[in-house]
Amino acid sequence: MNELGVLLPYQQRWVLDESTVSVWEKSRRIGASYAEALKSARLAMRNRDAGGQSTYYLSYNKEMTQQFVKDSAYWAKTFNAAVSDTEEVVLRNPDGDITVYRIRFASGFDIWGLPSEPRSLRSKQGRVIIDEAAFVDDLAELIKAAMALLMWGGSVSILSTHNGEDNAFNELVKDIRAGKRDYSLHRTTLDDALADGLYRKICQSQEKPWTREAEDRWRDRLITDYGDGADEELFCIPNRSSGAYLTSAMIEACMADGVPVLTWTPPAEDFVDWSLTAAEVVTKQWLREHVDPRLAELPAGRSRFVGGDFGRSGDLSVFWPVTERADLTLATPFVVELRNCPYRTQQQILFHIIDSLPRFGARRPGQRFRPRRVRPAGIRARAGGRGHDLGGLVPRNHAEAEKPD
């Protein structure tokens, strides 16, 4: 039989990819691991002269590993390959014993299911599969260990759904797209899979008729079931909220005791649509009540600096004044948080703080801060659901800031 004929087109493209390192950015539950099991069985049943290799499968989940080995055994029997029954083996290791799963082929090659730890790949030779790579504990170290197998003609396959924008898997995908890594990259969303016949295949396996209306209902129900996670789980769009950001509680636990946090929130839901004059008047009143008393407490004769994080997450911007002490250490007199704050108001508050700080940077007395309008990469804020570039509110150096009016 033509074994590839049972696979859908996107699965066939993956199985036929002979790149040394292949990466698959994918939707959940589209049969990617199933296709890899077929590919592993095809290679393990061949002898060395025909390009046969052992395969080492790693995933963060024991049940996934067991299922992959079962699928590989199914394909081996489908191909009439001479194989052993699936074995559970305990490997003795100085760092701790490892429980693994193995299928032995008459060719002399094996398919192994291993835990997702770099030490699992010591002294191995062949193919490596890292499944759901975005969820393993240390993907960078695991890839580093896997790359050692390439020296003797092996290959590395890395498959995963996304697990946050800052996850190591997404960084790898971005590096490939930017040309920093010469790896093969596949991308299959739920809609890509449906276009290639995924739901038709599901209907075939369940022995029920396919209709366009039924497929549309199935797709809509799946998206509804995943809720807010649908973009990440089904459409290969990494979610910022599921990355490795520090929570507010973690940050506050590390802050020095007694540092006041002054939080600004919009006075009304439609504040972003207020006239500039009205918005400035209300904001000035907030500055008088909350910020000016803190500024008045600052000792004279010390250098001042201001740091800022513009709309990093949760529509939150933070301005962080810093005072240089006599021993040249730094102290924080207060922190300003702006939630759902329009660009114009962020600008007003930041300039007010900087203009009011005694000895801000290298500023001479009587000179007003005037920022150079540069556009630093990656600085964006969100205000009332709208994105705004903050166009370089902080100067690149003091000399550019200190131009008198």
N, C-alpha and C positions, 0 to 999 in steps of 0.2 A: 504493500500500500504506500501511497505518498503521504507520509506522516504529517507533513506540513499542511496538507489540505484540510485537516480538522481545526486548524488555528485560524483566527481572524487576521485580516491583513496587517494590523499594527503589531500583533504577536509574531507574525511571520517575519516582519522587518527586523524585529529584535533578535529572533533566533538566527537569522542569516547575517547579522552584523558580526564581522570577524575582527573588529577593532581590538586593540590591546586593552584599552580602558573604555568602557561604555557606561553611560549614565542615563537612567530613565526617570524622568519627572512625570508622575502619573496620578491619575484619579484612583481612588480606592475601589477594590473589588472588580477589576477589569480583567483578571486572569494573567497578570504579569508573572507571578511566581509559578503558576501552572505552566506557562511557556518556558520559563527557565528550567523547570524540572524536565521537560521534554529535551531541551538542548543539552542538559547535563547527562541524561541517559544516552543520547545519541553519541556523545563524545566518549563516555566511559566504556561503552560496548566495543569501541574500535580498538585495534591494536596500535602500538606506538607508530608504526610506519604509516598508518592511515590517519595520524593526527590525534589519536586517543589521549585523553587526559583524565586525571582525577578531578573532582570538584569538591570544594569546601564551602558549605553554605553557612552563613552567620546571620542571626537576627536577634533582636532584643527579647523575643518572646519564645519560650520553650514550645508552646503549642504550635506556633508557626513553623518552627524547625521540624517538629514531628510530622506536620502536614506536608511539608516540602519533601521529606524523605519518603512518605507514603506515595505522593504523586510521582516521584522518580521511580519507585518500585512498580507503580502501575504502568508507566511508559516502558520500562524495561521489559515487562511481561508482554505488553502490546507488540514490542519489536521482536519478541521471541529470543531475547538475550538471556544467556545463561548467567543467573545471579543467585546470590545467597539470600536467605531471608533477612529482613531488617534486624540488625543487631544493636543492642544497647551496650556500650563499652565504657568502662571507667578507666581513664588514662591517669596514671600516677604522675604527679608533677610536684616539684619542690615548693611551688607557690600555692599548692592546693590541688586536689584531685578534680578532674573535669569529666562530666558525663556527656558522652557524645553518641551519635547514631550513625550507623554505617551500612551501606549495601556494597557487597563485593561482586565484581564482574569477572567472568572467565578471562577477559583480556588482561587482567592484572591491575586494572584501575578500580577506584572506589568512588562512591559518593558519600560525603561526610556531612552530618549536621552538627555544628559546633556552637558553643556559646559565643556571644559577641565580645570577646576579649582579645586584645592583641596577642597575648601569650598562646592563644589557641592555634595560631598560625606558625609557631616556631617549627623549623625543620620540615616544613611542608613544601610540596612542589605540585603545581597544577593551576586550576582555575579557582578564583575566589568570587563568591557572590555575597554582597552585603545587602540584605533585604530590609526595607523600612529603615533606611540608613539615618533618617532624620531623628530617629527615636533611640538610637544606641547611645551608650553613656559617653563615649569619647570617639567620635567619628574620625577626627584628624589622626589620632594614634592608630586607629584600626586601619585606615587607608595606608598609613606609613608602613605598617606591618605587612599589609597585602601587597604593596608594591615590590617587596623583596622577592616575591614569587615570579615577577616578570623577568628576572635575570635568566631563568632557564626555560623561557618560552610559555609562561603562563599568561593568564588574562585576569582582569578585574571587572566585575559587573556590579554597579551600584544602583539600586532601585529604591524609590521611596515616594510617598506622598509628602507634602510639606508639613512642617511643624514650627512655623514662625519665620518671620522675615530675617531675624538675626541668627537663625540656626546654621550650623556648619554645612548642612546639605544645600541650603539655598545659596550660601556663599560660594560653594563649589559650582552650582549651576550658573551663577552670575559670572564667575571666572571663565567658564567655558564659553559663554556667550560673548564675553569681552575679548576672547582670543588669548587669555593668559594661560590656558591649559589646552593642549591639543588632544582632547578626548571627544569621543562620539557622544552626541546628546540626542535623546528621544524625548518627546513630550506628547502625552496622550491624556486629554481631558475626557470627561464623561461624554460630551457631545462628539468628540473625535471617535470614541469607542462605539457610540450609537451609530454614527455614520458608516462605520465599518461592519455593522451587523451584530452588535453585542446583544441587543434585546431580542433580535431574531434567534440568536443562539440560545438565549434563555428560554424562549418559547419552545424551541425544538427539544431542549432537554426536559421540559415539563410536559411535552406532548400536548400543547395547546396552540391554537391558530394565532398568527401574528396579524395585527392590524395597526395602522398608523395611529389611530385614536387610542388604542391600548398602550402603545409605546409612549405617547405624549402623557397619558395619565400616569404611567409608571415613572417617567422622568420627573413630573411635577411632584408626585408623592415622595420620591427620593430626596428632592431638594427641600421639601417641607420637613421631612424627618431629620435632616442634618441641620436645619435652622441656620444660625449664624455661622456655623462651620462649613456650609456648603461650598463657598468659594475655595476654601483651602482643601477640603477633603475631595471635592469632585472636579474642580476647575483649575487646579494647579496655581492658585493665587495665594501665596503665603500670607498668613495673618499676623499683623504686627502685635496684637494682644497676646499671642501665644509664644512669643519669643522669650528671651532671657532678660527682660527688663527687671530692675529692682522695684519692689513694691514700696509704697510710701511708708509703710510701717518699718521696713528694713532700713530705709534711709533715715527716718526719724530716730531709730534706735542708735544710729551711729553719730548723730549730731550732738554737739556739745550742749550741756544743760544751760537753760537760760537764754537761748538765742530766740528772740521774738520772730514769729512768722506773720507778716501782714498780708492778708488775703483780700484781693479785689475780685468782686463778682459783678456782673451787669446789674444795674438798678432796675432793668425791665427786660423782658424777653425780646423786645424789638429795639434794643439799645443800638444795635449795629445800623439801624435805619434812621436814628436821630440825626438832626442837623449837626454840623461840626461845632457850631457855637454852643448849642445846648449840651452836647457831650462834653466839651471842654470845661464848661462851668461846673457840671456835676463832678467831673473827675478832679478838678482843682479843689473842690470842697473836700473830697475824700483824702487828697494829699495833705491838706491843712490839718485834718483831724487825726490822721493815722501816721503819715510819713514825717511831716515837719517836726513833731515833737521828738522823734528818734534822731533826726538830723541835728537838732539843737543840742542833744546830749553829747555829740562827738567832741573829743578834745581837739584843740587847735594844734597846729605845728606838726601834724603827722601826714604822711602821704596816703592817698586814697586810690582805690581801684574798684572796678565794677566788673563782675562776670555775669553772663546771661545764657539761658537755655530757652530758645524760642519754640514754644509749642511742641515739645518733644513727644508727649503723649497725653491723652485725655484733654486736649485743647488747653494745656497748662503751660504758661511761660513763667520763668523764674529769673529775677534780678538779684544779684548777690553782692552787696557792697562789702569791701574789705578795707580794714585799717592796718597800716604798718605800725607795729609797736617799736619802742625804743631799742629793744634787743633784736629788731629786724624780723621777728616772727609776725604772723598775721592773725588778726582777730575779725570776727564777723559781728557787727553791731545789730543787724537785723536782716531778714530775708523778705523779699516781696514776691508773692505768688499772684499771677493773673489768670483767672479761669474764664474761658470763652470770651477773650478780650479782643476787640477789633484792633487792627494794625495801628490806626491813628491814635488810639488810647494807649497802646503799648509804647508808642513813640513819645507821647506826652509825659507819661510816667517816668520812662527811662531818662529823658532829657531833664526832667525836673530834679531827679536824684543826682545826676551828674553835675548839673549847674549849681546845685546846693552844697556839694561836697567841698569842704576846705581842702586846698592843695590836691585837687584831682590830677593824678599823673604829674606831668611837667608843666601844668597850666600856670601862667603868671597871673597875679591878682588883677582883677578888672577885665579879664578876657573871658568870653563866653564860649562854651563848647560848641563846635560846629563840626559834625562828622563828615568825613569824606564818603561819598555815596559809592561804596564798592558793594559787590554782590557775592558774598562768600558762598561756596558751594554747599548745598544741603541744608541751608537755613530757611525754614518755612514755618509759618504759624497758621493756625486755624482760628477763625473768629466767627462765632455764631454759625458754624457749619460752612464757612467760606475760607478758602485758602488764600494767604497773602504772603508775598515775598517781603522779607524785612530789610532787603537792600542795604545791609551793612550799617547798622546803627552804631556799631563800635568801630572806631578808627583803626587802621592798620598800625599806626604808630602815633606818638604824641605830637610830633611835628605837624602831621597832617590835620590834627584836631585843633591846633592852637592858632587858627587864623582869626584875627579879631573881626568883629562885625564892621 
